[in-house]
Amino acid sequence: MNYRKEHIIYTLMWIALYLSPLMSIYMRMSGNPHIDFSWDEIINAWKFNTVWIVMFAIHNFLLAPLLIIKRRTWLYTALAVALLVATMFTLSVIRPSDSRMLHAPQRYECCEQDGMDAEMKASKQQPPPMRGGGPLVMFGPGEMVLFFGGLLLMGMNLGVKLYFRSQEDADILSQIEKHALERQLQYLKYQVNPHFLMNTLNNIHALVDIDPERAKTSIVELSKLMRYVLYEGNNRLTPLSREVQFLRNYVQLMSMRYTGNVSISLDVPEVLPDSMLPPLLLVIFVENAFKHGISYRTKSFVEISLQPHGDRLLFSCRNSRQQKPQDENMKGGVGLSNVRRRLDLLFPGNYTLDIKEQEDTYTVHLDIPLTN
């Protein structure tokens, strides 16, 4: 795509350059009715433009890649100077009446000095001699214009090529980074699934000996959860309503294990917006709350709140804090380190994760954007 854009720019530039002699002569004719249309002038200008375009094509397709792609600076410099000299010589050859333009004859008015004879006047009006059968090439103002014009043309060509090359490199780098992020996210998701399954199976195992019937019900609930993990976990985004239902099922499954000493609440609006968010992002915090915040010997609680607010989702999870060593493990466990990394990849600079540890409570506040 960048290659096509680059050559569209060149094509438009040369079309404008070839049309410029026609526009120039029409503008002069409109300003002075005594000026006639001259095809000779236009053809001579087109000859010049043809030499420039040949030089440009050689530089664009042969010399510029030496510098930009192969990094052969000295070879490029030598060939570029040779090309510039050859172009200047060619333009000097085809320039009409070039010698007479540089050495224009002196025109004498009526006030010529008395006594100057016709022979002397004629000798002074003769053109300068030719050297080597060709025009006298002098490094005068005209050649200076040609020299700097060639440098400008080469510089413009390099500038355009370097710009589109940098755009192409940026696109390639963006694609590489995108694929790398996708691979990292997939790896982090694969870590979530066994981590989640291990914790849930441990909860069901605790019910097998205590209450076999509730254990059977727990297995049914687990199948619902695993269906979500299998079919929604690999998606980039999932509807907010499905993620909320997954959390409801998980909280219901966890509630079967605990007695009346444990208070569990899930505060979610009845009507949810049609928004999307990455799947399996919130359950890590809920898992940790049940794993590290619940005790069978003392009163415990888990309070979960999920509130959409415009295009943002405000999530909080607050639980009772039990033994300190367990909380230390909680800080460095696979689940929280995983979710922090996912948040950095999914919402770089666009999320807030605030974790507060107090003497008897552990609170997580998360603010993330929602996708329509």
N, C-alpha and C positions, 0 to 999 in steps of 0.2 A: 504493500500500500504506500509506504514512504517513497519507494522507487518511482511509483507512478506519479505521486505528487511532485517530486523533484523535477521530472521531465515535463510535466505540465507547466511548471514555472519557466523552464527553459524555452519551451515552445512559444508561450505567450510573449516572453521577452524578445525572441527573434522575430516574431510576427510584428510586434510594435516597432522594432528597429527597421524592418524592411518597409513598413508603411510611413516611417518618419520623412523620407525624401518627398513623397507625394504630399504629405500634410504641409511640409515646409514651402514647397513651391506654390501650393494653393493659397497659403497665407500671404506670401509675397505678392501673388497676382491680385489678391483681393485688396491689398494695400497700395499697389501701384499698377494701374491698368496698362502701362506701357511694357510690362514684363510679359513675355510669351511663355507658353508651356514648352518645356524642353525635355524630350525623352533622353537626349544625350546626358544631361545632368543627372537624371534619375538612374540611368544604366550605370554611369560611372560610380554613383553612390552605392548601387547594388553590388558592383564589383568589389568595392571596399568591404561591404558587409559580408560578402561571400568568403573573402580571405579571413575575416574575423571569425566567422562561424566554423571554418575549417580548423583554425587554430584552437578554437574553443572545444571542438569535438575531440581533437588529439589530446588536449589537456584533460578533458573530462573523462574519456574512456581509457587513456593509456597512462598519463602522467599522474593524475590525482590519486588513483589506486596505489601507486608506488609509495606515496607519502602516507595516505590514510590507512591502508590495509597492511602493506608490507613494511612500513616504517623505514624505508630506504631514503633518508633525507638527502644525502649528498648526491645520489643518482638522480633524484627528482630535481634538485636544484640545478645540476648541470644540464639536464635535458630541458628544463623550463627556460633557462637562459638561451639555450640554442634555439628553441622554438620561438622565443620572443625576437631574437635577432633575425631569424629567417622570415618571420612575419613582417618585421619592419622593412627588410629589404624588398620583399614582394610588394608591399604597399607603395614603396618608393618607386618601383618599376612601373606599376600600373597607374600611378597617379598622373593624370593628364597634364602635359606641359610642366612637369615638376621643376625642371631646371629654370624655365622661364618664370615660374611662380616664385622661386627663391631669388632669382636675379632678374627681376622685371626690368624691361628697357625704360630708360628715362625719356619721358615725353617733354618736348620743348615747346614753349608757347611762342606767341608772336614776338615776344620781347627777347629774342635770341641776340647774342652779342654780334655786333657788326664785324665783318671780316671772317666769320666762321664759314668755311666752305662746305659744300655738300658732301665731299668725300669724308671729312672728319665727322660730320653728323651721322653719316651712314655707318662708319666704323664703330661709333659709340652705341648704335642701336643693334649691333650684332649680338646673338645669344652667345653665352660662354661656350668654350670648346667642350667636346665630349671625350671621356676617358674610357679607353678599353671598349669602345663600341657601345657603351651603355650610358645611362644618365649619370650625372655627377651627384653622388650621394654625399651630402654634408650633414653633420649632426647639428642641425639648426633647430629653430622653434618648432617646425613641422615634425621633425623626428622626435623631439621631446614629447610632443603631444601623443604621437604613436606609441612611444615607449611606456609612458605612464598609463595610456589607455589599455595597453596589453597587460600591464601589472594589475590594473583595476579589474579587468575581466577575469584574470586568473584568480585574484583574491576573492572576487565575488563567487566564482565557481567553488573554490575551496570552502568558503563560508557556508554556502548552501549545503554542500555535501557533508560538512562536519555537523551542521545543525540536524539534518535528517539522520545522520549516523548516530548522533547522541540520542535522538528520539527513538530510533530502533533499539539501541542498547538499553535505554530506559524501559521500553516495552518488554524486551527479553528478560531483564532483571526483575520486572514486576511479575512476569509469568513464573519465573523461577521461585520468587518469594511466595507467590500465591500457592504453588504446588507444595512448597516446603511447609507452609502453614496448614494446608489441608492434610498433609501427612502427619504433622504434629497433632492436629485435632483428632484425626482418626486413632492415633496411638493413645491419646488421652481418653477417648471414648472406650477403647478396648480395655483400658485400666479400670474404668468405672464399672463395667458390666461384671467382671468377676468379684470386684470389691463389694458391690451391692449384693450380688448373689450369696457371697460368703456370709455377710452379716445377716441376711434374711434367713438363710438356712440354719444359722446358729440360733436364731429366735424360735424357729419351728422345732428344732431339736430339743429346746428347753420345755416345750409343751408336750412332747410325746409321752413322757412318763407322768406328767402332772395331769393332763386332760387330753386323752387321745382324740376325743370328738372335736375339740377345738383345734387340735393339730391337723385333723383332716380338713376342717374349714380353712385353716391357714394355708394349706397346700393349694386349695382352690383359689384363694386370694393371690397366692404367689404366682399361679399360672396367669392370672390377669396382668400382674406386674411384668412378668417375663414376656408376655405378648407385646406389651408396649415397648419394652426394651429392645426386642427383636425387630419390630416393624417400624418404630419411630426413632429409635436410638441412632440409626445410621443416616437419618435425614439431617440436612443442614438446619432446617427450622421446623417447628411443629406448632400447631395452634395452641394458644394459651389455655383454652378450655381443656384440651387433652392433657396438658401438663398438670393442670389443677386436678383433674380426675385421677391421674396417676398418684399425686400426692395424697388425695383422699383415700385411695385404696391402700397405700402404704401405711398411712396413719391408722386405718382400720385394722390392718394386719398386726401392727405393733400393739394396738390396744388390747388384742386378745391375750397377750402374754402377761399383762400387769393387773394388779389388784386395785382396790379402791383407794389405796394410798397414793396413786399416781393420777395427776390431773393433766389431761391432754386436750388441747383446743386448737382448732383450725379455723381462722377467721378469713373467709373469702367472700367477695360480693356474689350475690345470686346471679347477676347479669354481668357477663364478661365481654369486653370488646373483641372484635374479630382481629386480633393481633397475633403475631408470631414471635417465638423466641427459641433459642437453641434448646434441644431436649436434654433431659437428665442433668440440668445445671443446678437446680435447687435442692434436689433430693440429697445431695452430699451433706448439706447443712442439717437437714432433718435427721439423717442417719446418725450423724455425730451427736445430735441432741439426745437421741434415744440411747445411743451406745454409752455415752459418758455422763449423761445427766440424770439417769434413772437409778433409784435404789429401792430394793425390796424392804429395807429396814426402816427407812425414814420417808417422810412425805416428800414427793418429787413432783415436778411439773415440766411440761413442754408446751410452750405457747407459740403458735405459728400464725403469721399474718401475711397476707398477700393482697396488695392494693394497687390496681392500675391507676395511674394519674397522668392523663394526657397520653403522650407517647413514651412514658416512662413506667417502669414497674418497680414499686417499692416493696421489698420483701424483708421480713424480719423473723428471726427465730430466737426465742429466749427460753432457756432451760435452767433448772437448778444445777448447781455445781457440787460435785461430790468430792472424791479424793483428788488431791492436787497432782500426784504422779500421773493419774489418768488424763488430767487436763494437759499436762506437758506432752504426753503422747499425742493428744488431740491436735496440738499445734503443729506437730511435725509429721502427721500421718499422711498416707497416700491420698486420702480423700481431699483434704483441704489444700495441700500443695498442688494437687491435680486441678482443682477448680480455680485456684488463683492463676495458674498458667493458662487455662482455657479463657478466663476473663481477659487476660492480657492480649491473647490472640484474637478474641472475638470483638472486644470493644476497647481498642487501645486508646487510653486517655479519655474514655467516655463512660466510665462506670465508677461507682464508689462502693468500696467494701470496708465496713467499719466493724471491727471485732473488739468487744469490751469484756474484759475479765474482772469480775468483782469477787468479793470473798465468798458469796453464796450463789451467784448467778453468772451465767455466760450468755452474752447477747451478740447476735450477728445482725447487722443492717446492710442490705444490699440494694443499690439503685442502678438499674440497667435500662438501656433503651429497648423499646418494643418496635417490631417491624410490622407495617400494615400489609 
